[in-house]
Each structure stands twice: as structure tokens, then as C-alpha cells.
Amino acid sequence: MGMDEVTAGHLQELRRGTVVLACLVLLETPGYGYGLLERLNEAGFAVDANTLYPLLRRLEKQGLLTSLWNTDEPRPRKYYRVSDDGRRVAETLRADWDALRASIDALQV
């Protein structure tokens, strides 16, 4: 295994948890999967649909997101929004992220 593969694996692990937090933050405003995918990519989160849609279903099953179908448009879309529990989890994750970032910054000489 080359160093590029090792680095890519570690980057993937690091980003996996941050995508959860990013989704919870972005879904304070209701959004559908593809729109969320675009917003994440525009913000610098390299996420593909095969990762995002299962994540959204998992977060909904955990009670962190709620959803409803919008059938007013020609193509029905499932809109997601962060729940109260999701908001609390996001606050906890963000506080931990901030503490970890401060710790990493303190390590730099």
C-alpha cells in the first residue's frame, strides 16, 4: 500500500464524521438529497450520492432528521430537516469539534 493510499484512507475517516455534522447544520433549512449534495460539494465536502443517501436514511432512523415528501412538483422530492434531537447532537458535535481543533492547534509549534 502506497503512502497516497494510506493518506486517502485517513482523509476518508476524518471526513466521514464531519459530513454528519455538516448535514445536521445545513438541514436547519429543509432540503432534499440532491440539493444537499450540491451544497456540501460547493462547501468543499467531497461526498457522492452513494454515501449521502444512506447517511440521510440512517440519521432519520436515529431520530436526528425528520422528512416529508413534497408532491407539488412534477417529480416528488423527500425533504429533510434537522429534528430537536438532531439539533442537540449537532451542538454537541460542534463543541467537540471546536475543542479538538483547539487541541490540534495547541500542538503546533
Phi, psi and omega in degrees: 000125180282165181297326178298321179291320178297313179298315180299320179296317179292321177297321179297317178298316181297317184286333185304312180289328181289333178292324176301309180299316180300318178297315180297322179290312183294329184274015164299328172259123183306142179205159178259165188308306184295320177297321177295319178302315179296316181296319178297314180296321177297328181276357177101008176265109180282093183235140175250167185299325181293344175264317187291312186297316175297325178296315179299318178296320180294316179295324177292317179298326179282355180084012181272341176232152168244162180214159172207150180272133172258112181253014180285338181266164180303326179247115180300141179230141177267118180261136180250152175211144179293139178272175176300318177297319178298322178296317179295318178296318179299318179298318178295314179298319180295318179297318179293320177301313179299318179294318178295319179296318178297321178295316178297316179300323180291336179285336183286134181257000000 
